[in-house]
Amino acid sequence: MGGDVVSTSEVVAPGDIIGQLGYKQELHRGVGTFASFAAGFSFVSILTTVVQLFGLGFGIGGASFFWTWPMVFVGQLLVALCFSELAARWPISGAIFQWSSRLGGTTAGWFIGWTMIIGQVLTVAAAAIALQAALPEIWSGFQIVGGSHADPTLVSTTGAQNAVLLGCLLLVITTVVNILGIRETARASSIGVICEIIGVAVLVIALFCLPKRGPEIVIHNTGWPGGGHYLPAFLASSLMAAYVMVGFDSAGELSEETLSPRKTTPKTILRALTTSGIGGALLIISALMAAASVDDGKLASGGLAYVLTDRLGSVLGRLLLCFIAVAVFACTLACQTSGARMMYSMAREGALPFHKYLGKVSPRTGTPIITSIVVGVLAAAALLVNINQSAIFLALSSLCIGMLYLAYLGVTLPLLIVRIRHRKTDGFPGGVDEDGKPLFSMGRWGIPLNAIAVLYQAGMAVNLIWPRAEIYDLGGKGWWLRWSALLFIGIVLAIGAAYFAARRLHTKINLPHVPHTAAPEALPEAA
């Protein structure tokens, strides 16, 4: 095994959780309960993502696209329950890679981790360009490309190019914050989350106080531009909800830096998702009720930012857009932090190119500085390569979330197999948390809920990468764009397979405590 690994012959202190998992504690523990919640909540970031994709969801599916939200929320809640069980038992950086390796074997785990890294880099890029949805609306001077009178919408050439410029500037800032240390990162995330919660509350209350219609709008397809059968449009519009409700596993990514992780992380994973689910539902329905019109095309083109400035006035609307800009910063920071920890976790196993550098932790800051820089540079590169593509936002959003869904499925599917094989022991190591209480578990509901989660994830992954022109090829430029998601994922896996085979990683990665090979044993008690 690569990296700083604890020998099985060394004595591990009872309270040394990372030592029990086979590693030395190098990352600094500076993440408390709220900061752990902030990591997951700011990755989900309903202000960032709902503002980004409200126009897309409404433009494809009309007002009744709202029902994709509870559908996705229930499916992701089942996934979050599975992740919470795993976070309690293996609170370690690179959670998706670590969990999938321990459940399905290190070869499968490596490919899941590889997919997750690429997906996280694209997610960082997609989050960063969300500034374009807020800053030019706050002040036209932020529309640098083409000048203040240029079209700022993301589907225009000037808007797309300006989004790349603003996104790259944001990535410089988030990279610096990540380098400073986990305490600074946690503090910035916490401040961002506080601003976001306040912003969501004020926005929802304000919009509910200015209704143009009742909540029954969500049972109609008003605003749907299509004809024929509605189901394809409904499924396509679910991209909005699917994109928003991911990243709650970020609390698990930071569990190696979290205080009392076995107690804290499972709760914060669930809190981040449920808070986002409730807040997002209220935000969507309040916007649909308050919009001046739902059939003049402005709601689809301008999205939530249009509703804010139109219904709340320029002063209050711009003030709330400032909260959104802060939320975009916190979201990008959380995505980058999560991606850096995934890369670090795989590098210390010797599982990535240049692993000797990527697996290093700064003794001064207690953070993997090089991986933070690499994730930021790769995300900026993903933006710059697509600078002339007006469809960059939709394509990046769907592609990155499709890859994350595949990576999540790489955890829940082997988890279900382990559950079925070890039904009498619940498929898990036992143990207690830092307070001496039993670790979080779904108990006898584990198998059925896990099975539903797997079916949901498989169906949504197919839905996300389906070759739709309205997502991947708005300009009708060619079949290769429509099929770009499948082509890109195939290329990523082919490159990964070539590296995996060339380096013979199947003989070098040897994570401890893999329960698929034998009945799992009880974990040592936490101090």
C-alpha positions as CSV (number, residue, x, y, z in Angstrom):
1,M,0.0,0.0,0.0
2,G,1.3,3.5,-0.8
3,G,1.4,6.5,1.4
4,D,2.0,6.6,5.2
5,V,0.4,3.4,6.3
6,V,0.4,2.0,9.8
7,S,2.0,-1.5,10.0
8,T,-0.2,-4.1,11.5
9,S,2.6,-4.8,14.0
10,E,2.4,-1.3,15.4
11,V,0.3,-0.5,18.5
12,V,-2.7,1.7,17.7
13,A,-4.1,3.8,20.4
14,P,-7.8,3.0,21.2
15,G,-9.0,6.5,20.2
16,D,-6.9,6.6,17.0
17,I,-9.6,6.1,14.4
18,I,-7.3,6.6,11.4
19,G,-4.8,4.3,13.0
20,Q,-7.5,1.6,13.3
21,L,-8.1,2.0,9.5
22,G,-4.4,1.5,8.7
23,Y,-3.1,5.1,8.3
24,K,-1.2,7.8,10.2
25,Q,-3.1,10.9,11.2
26,E,-1.6,13.6,9.0
27,L,-4.6,15.8,8.1
28,H,-5.4,18.2,10.9
29,R,-8.7,17.7,12.7
30,G,-10.3,21.1,12.7
31,V,-13.9,20.4,11.4
32,G,-16.7,20.7,14.0
33,T,-20.3,19.7,13.7
34,F,-21.5,22.8,11.9
35,A,-18.5,22.9,9.6
36,S,-19.2,19.2,8.7
37,F,-22.8,20.1,7.9
38,A,-21.5,23.1,5.9
39,A,-19.3,20.9,3.8
40,G,-22.3,18.8,2.6
41,F,-24.8,21.7,2.4
42,S,-22.5,24.1,0.6
43,F,-21.7,21.4,-2.0
44,V,-25.4,20.9,-2.6
45,S,-25.9,24.7,-2.4
46,I,-29.5,25.2,-3.4
47,L,-29.0,28.9,-4.0
48,T,-26.2,28.2,-6.4
49,T,-27.8,25.3,-8.3
50,V,-31.4,26.3,-8.3
51,V,-30.5,29.7,-9.6
52,Q,-28.3,28.0,-12.3
53,L,-30.8,25.4,-13.4
54,F,-34.3,26.8,-12.6
55,G,-34.6,28.1,-16.1
56,L,-33.5,24.8,-17.6
57,G,-36.0,22.7,-15.6
58,F,-38.9,25.1,-16.3
59,G,-37.9,25.6,-19.9
60,I,-38.0,21.8,-20.6
61,G,-40.8,20.7,-18.4
62,G,-43.0,23.7,-17.6
63,A,-44.3,24.3,-14.1
64,S,-44.9,20.7,-13.2
65,F,-41.2,20.0,-13.4
66,F,-41.5,20.7,-9.7
67,W,-42.4,17.1,-9.1
68,T,-39.0,16.0,-10.2
69,W,-37.7,17.5,-7.0
70,P,-39.4,15.3,-4.4
71,M,-38.7,12.3,-6.7
72,V,-35.0,12.9,-6.7
73,F,-35.0,13.9,-3.0
74,V,-36.5,10.5,-1.9
75,G,-34.1,8.6,-4.1
76,Q,-31.0,10.5,-2.9
77,L,-32.2,10.2,0.8
78,L,-32.0,6.5,0.4
79,V,-28.4,6.9,-0.9
80,A,-27.6,9.2,1.9
81,L,-28.8,6.6,4.5
82,C,-26.4,4.1,3.0
83,F,-23.6,6.6,3.0
84,S,-24.3,7.5,6.6
85,E,-23.8,3.9,7.7
86,L,-20.5,3.7,5.8
87,A,-19.3,7.0,7.1
88,A,-19.8,5.8,10.7
89,R,-17.7,2.7,10.1
90,W,-15.0,4.1,7.7
91,P,-14.6,7.8,8.5
92,I,-11.8,8.5,6.0
93,S,-10.8,10.9,3.2
94,G,-11.6,9.7,-0.3
95,A,-14.8,8.2,1.1
96,I,-16.3,7.0,-2.2
97,F,-13.0,5.3,-3.2
98,Q,-12.4,3.9,0.2
99,W,-16.0,2.6,0.7
100,S,-16.3,1.0,-2.8
101,S,-12.8,-0.6,-2.4
102,R,-13.7,-2.2,0.9
103,L,-17.1,-3.4,-0.3
104,G,-16.4,-4.4,-3.9
105,G,-12.6,-5.0,-4.0
106,T,-9.8,-2.7,-4.8
107,T,-9.9,-3.0,-8.6
108,A,-13.6,-1.9,-8.7
109,G,-12.8,0.7,-6.0
110,W,-10.0,2.2,-8.1
111,F,-12.3,2.7,-11.2
112,I,-15.0,4.2,-9.0
113,G,-12.5,6.6,-7.4
114,W,-11.1,7.4,-10.9
115,T,-14.6,8.2,-12.1
116,M,-15.3,10.2,-9.0
117,I,-12.2,12.4,-9.4
118,I,-13.1,13.3,-13.0
119,G,-16.7,13.9,-12.0
120,Q,-15.6,16.2,-9.1
121,V,-13.3,18.2,-11.3
122,L,-16.1,18.8,-13.7
123,T,-18.4,19.7,-10.8
124,V,-16.0,22.3,-9.6
125,A,-16.0,23.8,-13.1
126,A,-19.8,23.8,-13.3
127,A,-20.1,25.4,-9.9
128,A,-17.6,28.1,-10.7
129,I,-19.4,29.3,-13.8
130,A,-22.6,29.8,-11.8
131,L,-21.2,33.3,-10.9
132,Q,-22.4,34.4,-14.3
133,A,-26.0,33.9,-13.2
134,A,-25.5,36.4,-10.3
135,L,-22.8,38.9,-10.8
136,P,-23.9,40.6,-14.1
137,E,-27.4,40.9,-12.6
138,I,-25.9,42.7,-9.6
139,W,-23.8,45.1,-11.7
140,S,-23.5,45.2,-15.4
141,G,-19.8,45.9,-15.1
142,F,-19.3,42.2,-14.2
143,Q,-20.1,41.5,-17.8
144,I,-16.6,41.9,-19.0
145,V,-16.7,40.1,-22.3
146,G,-18.5,42.3,-24.9
147,G,-19.1,45.1,-22.4
148,S,-22.0,45.9,-20.0
149,H,-24.6,45.8,-22.9
150,A,-23.7,42.3,-24.1
151,D,-26.0,39.4,-23.6
152,P,-25.1,37.9,-20.1
153,T,-27.2,34.7,-20.4
154,L,-25.3,31.4,-20.3
155,V,-26.6,30.2,-23.6
156,S,-25.2,33.2,-25.5
157,T,-21.6,33.4,-26.7
158,T,-20.7,36.5,-24.6
159,G,-22.4,35.1,-21.5
160,A,-20.6,31.7,-21.9
161,Q,-17.2,33.4,-22.4
162,N,-17.7,35.7,-19.4
163,A,-18.8,32.8,-17.3
164,V,-15.5,31.1,-18.0
165,L,-13.6,34.2,-17.1
166,L,-15.4,34.8,-13.8
167,G,-15.2,31.0,-13.1
168,C,-11.4,31.0,-13.5
169,L,-11.0,34.0,-11.2
170,L,-13.2,32.3,-8.6
171,L,-11.0,29.2,-8.8
172,V,-7.9,31.2,-8.0
173,I,-9.6,32.4,-4.8
174,T,-10.9,29.0,-3.7
175,T,-7.5,27.4,-4.4
176,V,-5.8,30.0,-2.1
177,V,-8.4,29.3,0.7
178,N,-7.9,25.6,0.4
179,I,-4.1,26.0,0.6
180,L,-4.4,28.1,3.8
181,G,-5.7,25.1,5.8
182,I,-8.7,23.2,6.9
183,R,-9.7,25.6,9.6
184,E,-9.7,28.5,7.2
185,T,-11.6,26.4,4.6
186,A,-14.2,25.3,7.3
187,R,-14.6,28.9,8.5
188,A,-15.2,30.2,4.9
189,S,-17.7,27.4,4.2
190,S,-19.5,28.0,7.5
191,I,-19.8,31.7,6.7
192,G,-21.0,30.9,3.2
193,V,-23.6,28.5,4.5
194,I,-24.9,31.0,7.1
195,C,-25.3,33.5,4.3
196,E,-27.0,31.0,2.1
197,I,-29.5,29.9,4.8
198,I,-30.4,33.5,5.5
199,G,-30.7,34.2,1.8
200,V,-33.0,31.2,1.2
201,A,-35.2,32.2,4.1
202,V,-35.5,35.8,3.1
203,L,-36.1,34.9,-0.6
204,V,-38.8,32.3,0.1
205,I,-40.7,34.6,2.5
206,A,-40.4,37.5,0.1
207,L,-41.7,35.5,-2.9
208,F,-44.5,33.9,-0.9
209,C,-45.6,37.4,0.1
210,L,-45.9,38.4,-3.6
211,P,-47.9,35.7,-5.2
212,K,-49.3,36.0,-8.7
213,R,-51.0,32.6,-8.6
214,G,-51.6,29.8,-6.2
215,P,-49.5,26.6,-5.5
216,E,-51.8,24.6,-7.8
217,I,-49.6,25.9,-10.7
218,V,-47.3,22.9,-10.1
219,I,-50.1,20.4,-11.2
220,H,-50.1,22.0,-14.7
221,N,-47.6,21.9,-17.5
222,T,-47.9,25.6,-18.0
223,G,-44.8,26.9,-19.8
224,W,-44.0,23.5,-21.4
225,P,-43.0,24.4,-25.0
226,G,-43.4,20.9,-26.4
227,G,-46.2,18.7,-27.6
228,G,-47.1,15.0,-27.5
229,H,-46.2,12.8,-24.6
230,Y,-44.9,14.7,-21.5
231,L,-42.8,12.0,-19.9
232,P,-39.6,12.6,-21.9
233,A,-39.7,16.3,-21.1
234,F,-40.4,15.5,-17.4
235,L,-37.4,13.1,-17.3
236,A,-35.1,15.7,-19.0
237,S,-36.2,18.4,-16.6
238,S,-35.2,16.2,-13.7
239,L,-31.6,17.2,-14.5
240,M,-32.1,20.2,-12.3
241,A,-33.0,18.3,-9.2
242,A,-30.4,15.6,-9.9
243,Y,-27.7,18.3,-10.3
244,V,-28.7,20.0,-7.0
245,M,-28.9,17.0,-4.7
246,V,-25.5,15.6,-4.9
247,G,-22.4,16.2,-2.8
248,F,-23.9,15.5,0.6
249,D,-21.1,12.9,0.8
250,S,-18.6,15.8,1.2
251,A,-19.1,15.5,4.9
252,G,-17.7,12.0,4.5
253,E,-14.8,13.3,2.5
254,L,-13.8,15.5,5.4
255,S,-14.4,12.9,8.1
256,E,-10.6,12.3,8.5
257,E,-10.5,16.0,9.6
258,T,-13.7,16.0,11.6
259,L,-13.9,15.9,15.4
260,S,-15.8,12.8,16.6
261,P,-16.4,11.6,13.0
262,R,-18.3,8.4,13.7
263,K,-20.9,10.4,15.7
264,T,-20.9,13.6,13.6
265,T,-20.6,12.6,10.0
266,P,-23.7,10.4,9.6
267,K,-25.9,13.1,11.1
268,T,-24.4,15.9,9.0
269,I,-24.8,13.9,5.7
270,L,-28.5,13.5,6.4
271,R,-29.0,17.0,7.7
272,A,-27.3,18.5,4.6
273,L,-29.6,16.7,2.2
274,T,-32.8,17.1,4.1
275,T,-32.2,20.8,4.7
276,S,-31.4,21.3,1.1
277,G,-34.5,19.2,0.0
278,I,-36.9,21.2,2.1
279,G,-35.4,24.6,1.3
280,G,-35.1,23.9,-2.4
281,A,-38.8,22.8,-2.7
282,L,-39.9,26.0,-1.0
283,L,-37.7,28.0,-3.3
284,I,-39.0,26.4,-6.5
285,I,-42.7,26.7,-5.6
286,S,-42.4,30.2,-4.3
287,A,-40.7,31.3,-7.5
288,L,-43.4,29.7,-9.6
289,M,-46.1,31.4,-7.6
290,A,-44.4,34.8,-7.7
291,A,-43.2,35.0,-11.3
292,A,-44.9,37.8,-13.3
293,S,-45.7,35.3,-16.1
294,V,-45.1,31.6,-16.6
295,D,-45.9,31.6,-20.4
296,D,-44.0,34.6,-21.9
297,G,-40.7,32.8,-22.1
298,K,-38.9,35.1,-19.7
299,L,-39.0,32.6,-16.8
300,A,-37.3,29.9,-19.0
301,S,-34.6,32.3,-20.3
302,G,-33.9,34.4,-17.1
303,G,-34.6,31.8,-14.5
304,L,-34.7,32.6,-10.8
305,A,-32.5,35.7,-11.2
306,Y,-35.2,37.2,-13.4
307,V,-37.9,36.6,-10.8
308,L,-35.8,38.3,-8.1
309,T,-35.1,41.5,-10.0
310,D,-38.5,41.7,-11.5
311,R,-40.6,41.0,-8.4
312,L,-38.5,42.2,-5.6
313,G,-37.1,45.4,-7.2
314,S,-33.6,46.2,-8.1
315,V,-32.3,46.9,-4.6
316,L,-33.7,43.9,-2.7
317,G,-33.2,41.7,-5.8
318,R,-29.6,42.6,-6.1
319,L,-29.0,42.2,-2.4
320,L,-30.3,38.6,-2.5
321,L,-28.2,38.0,-5.6
322,C,-25.2,39.0,-3.4
323,F,-26.1,36.2,-1.1
324,I,-26.3,33.9,-4.1
325,A,-22.8,35.0,-5.2
326,V,-21.5,34.1,-1.7
327,A,-23.2,30.7,-2.0
328,V,-21.5,30.1,-5.3
329,F,-18.2,30.8,-3.7
330,A,-18.9,28.3,-0.8
331,C,-20.2,25.7,-3.3
332,T,-17.1,25.9,-5.5
333,L,-14.9,25.8,-2.4
334,A,-16.6,22.7,-1.0
335,C,-16.5,20.9,-4.4
336,Q,-12.8,21.7,-4.7
337,T,-12.0,20.6,-1.2
338,S,-13.9,17.3,-1.7
339,G,-12.1,16.6,-5.0
340,A,-8.7,17.3,-3.4
341,R,-9.4,14.9,-0.6
342,M,-10.4,12.2,-3.0
343,M,-7.3,12.7,-5.1
344,Y,-5.1,12.7,-1.9
345,S,-6.7,9.5,-0.6
346,M,-6.0,7.6,-3.9
347,A,-2.5,9.1,-4.2
348,R,-1.4,7.8,-0.8
349,E,-2.3,4.3,-2.0
350,G,0.1,4.9,-4.9
351,A,-2.9,4.7,-7.2
352,L,-2.5,7.8,-9.3
353,P,0.2,9.3,-11.5
354,F,2.7,11.5,-9.5
355,H,1.3,10.0,-6.3
356,K,4.4,10.8,-4.3
357,Y,3.6,14.5,-4.7
358,L,-0.2,14.3,-4.7
359,G,-0.1,12.2,-1.5
360,K,1.8,14.7,0.5
361,V,0.3,16.7,3.4
362,S,1.8,20.1,4.4
363,P,3.0,19.8,8.0
364,R,2.2,23.5,8.5
365,T,-1.4,23.6,7.2
366,G,-2.3,19.9,7.6
367,T,-3.8,19.9,4.1
368,P,-2.8,18.3,0.8
369,I,-1.8,21.5,-1.0
370,I,-0.7,20.0,-4.3
371,T,-4.0,18.2,-4.8
372,S,-6.0,21.4,-4.1
373,I,-3.9,23.2,-6.8
374,V,-4.3,20.4,-9.3
375,V,-8.1,20.2,-8.9
376,G,-8.3,24.0,-9.4
377,V,-6.1,23.9,-12.5
378,L,-7.9,21.0,-14.1
379,A,-11.3,22.7,-13.4
380,A,-10.0,25.9,-15.0
381,A,-8.7,23.9,-18.0
382,A,-12.1,22.3,-18.4
383,L,-13.7,25.7,-18.7
384,L,-11.0,27.2,-21.0
385,V,-11.3,24.3,-23.5
386,N,-15.0,25.0,-23.8
387,I,-14.8,28.8,-23.8
388,N,-16.5,29.2,-27.2
389,Q,-19.3,26.7,-26.5
390,S,-22.5,28.4,-25.5
391,A,-23.9,25.0,-24.3
392,I,-21.0,24.5,-21.9
393,F,-23.1,25.0,-18.8
394,L,-25.8,22.4,-19.6
395,A,-23.3,19.8,-21.0
396,L,-20.9,20.2,-18.0
397,S,-23.7,20.0,-15.5
398,S,-25.3,16.8,-16.9
399,L,-21.9,15.1,-17.6
400,C,-20.5,15.7,-14.1
401,I,-23.6,14.6,-12.3
402,G,-23.9,11.6,-14.5
403,M,-20.4,10.6,-13.5
404,L,-21.1,11.2,-9.8
405,Y,-24.2,9.0,-10.0
406,L,-22.2,6.2,-11.6
407,A,-19.6,6.6,-8.8
408,Y,-22.3,6.5,-6.1
409,L,-23.8,3.4,-7.7
410,G,-20.3,1.9,-7.4
411,V,-20.8,2.1,-3.6
412,T,-24.4,1.2,-3.1
413,L,-24.4,-1.8,-5.4
414,P,-21.6,-3.7,-3.7
415,L,-23.0,-2.6,-0.4
416,L,-26.3,-4.3,-1.3
417,I,-24.3,-7.5,-2.3
418,V,-22.5,-7.4,1.0
419,R,-25.8,-7.0,2.9
420,I,-27.3,-10.0,1.1
421,R,-24.3,-12.2,1.6
422,H,-24.0,-11.3,5.3
423,R,-27.6,-11.0,6.2
424,K,-27.2,-12.4,9.7
425,T,-24.5,-9.8,10.6
426,D,-26.2,-6.9,8.7
427,G,-23.2,-6.9,6.3
428,F,-21.3,-4.4,8.5
429,P,-18.7,-4.3,11.2
430,G,-20.3,-3.4,14.5
431,G,-19.0,-0.9,17.0
432,V,-19.8,2.3,18.9
433,D,-19.2,6.0,18.2
434,E,-17.2,8.4,20.3
435,D,-20.0,8.6,22.9
436,G,-20.3,4.9,23.2
437,K,-23.6,4.7,21.3
438,P,-24.2,2.1,18.6
439,L,-23.1,3.2,15.1
440,F,-25.8,4.5,12.8
441,S,-27.6,1.7,11.0
442,M,-30.8,1.1,9.0
443,G,-31.1,-2.3,10.7
444,R,-33.6,-4.7,9.1
445,W,-34.6,-2.0,6.6
446,G,-31.1,-2.0,5.1
447,I,-31.6,-4.5,2.3
448,P,-35.0,-3.2,0.9
449,L,-34.0,0.5,1.2
450,N,-30.5,-0.2,-0.3
451,A,-32.1,-2.1,-3.2
452,I,-34.5,0.8,-4.0
453,A,-31.5,3.2,-3.9
454,V,-29.6,1.1,-6.4
455,L,-32.6,0.9,-8.8
456,Y,-33.1,4.7,-8.5
457,Q,-29.4,5.4,-9.1
458,A,-29.2,3.1,-12.2
459,G,-32.3,4.7,-13.7
460,M,-31.2,8.3,-13.0
461,A,-27.7,7.6,-14.4
462,V,-29.2,6.4,-17.7
463,N,-31.5,9.4,-17.7
464,L,-28.6,11.9,-17.1
465,I,-26.3,10.6,-19.9
466,W,-29.1,10.0,-22.4
467,P,-28.1,11.6,-25.7
468,R,-30.6,14.5,-25.7
469,A,-30.1,17.4,-28.1
470,E,-31.6,19.9,-25.6
471,I,-28.9,19.1,-23.1
472,Y,-25.8,18.2,-25.1
473,D,-26.3,19.8,-28.5
474,L,-28.4,23.0,-28.3
475,G,-26.8,24.3,-31.5
476,G,-27.4,21.2,-33.5
477,K,-23.7,21.0,-34.4
478,G,-23.4,17.2,-34.7
479,W,-24.2,13.7,-33.5
480,W,-20.9,13.6,-31.5
481,L,-22.1,16.4,-29.2
482,R,-25.4,14.6,-28.5
483,W,-23.5,11.4,-27.6
484,S,-20.7,13.4,-25.9
485,A,-21.5,12.1,-22.4
486,L,-21.2,8.4,-23.3
487,L,-18.1,9.1,-25.5
488,F,-16.4,11.1,-22.7
489,I,-17.2,8.5,-20.0
490,G,-15.9,5.8,-22.4
491,I,-12.7,7.7,-23.0
492,V,-12.2,8.4,-19.3
493,L,-12.6,4.7,-18.4
494,A,-10.3,3.6,-21.3
495,I,-7.6,5.9,-20.1
496,G,-8.0,4.7,-16.6
497,A,-7.9,1.1,-17.7
498,A,-4.7,1.6,-19.6
499,Y,-3.0,3.3,-16.6
500,F,-4.3,0.6,-14.2
501,A,-3.0,-2.2,-16.4
502,A,0.3,-0.5,-17.1
503,R,1.0,0.1,-13.5
504,R,-0.4,-3.3,-12.4
505,L,-2.3,-1.5,-9.6
506,H,-4.3,-4.7,-8.9
507,T,-1.1,-6.0,-7.2
508,K,-0.2,-2.8,-5.4
509,I,-3.4,-1.5,-3.8
510,N,-4.2,-3.5,-0.6
511,L,-6.7,-1.7,1.5
512,P,-7.3,-3.2,5.0
513,H,-10.6,-4.7,6.3
514,V,-12.3,-5.6,3.0
515,P,-15.5,-7.3,4.1
516,H,-16.5,-8.9,0.8
517,T,-13.9,-11.7,1.3
518,A,-15.1,-12.8,4.7
519,A,-17.7,-12.1,7.3
520,P,-16.9,-8.6,8.7
521,E,-15.5,-8.3,12.2
522,A,-16.4,-5.8,14.8
523,L,-14.7,-2.5,14.9
524,P,-12.6,-1.5,17.9
525,E,-14.5,0.8,20.3
526,A,-13.8,4.5,19.9
527,A,-12.4,6.3,22.9
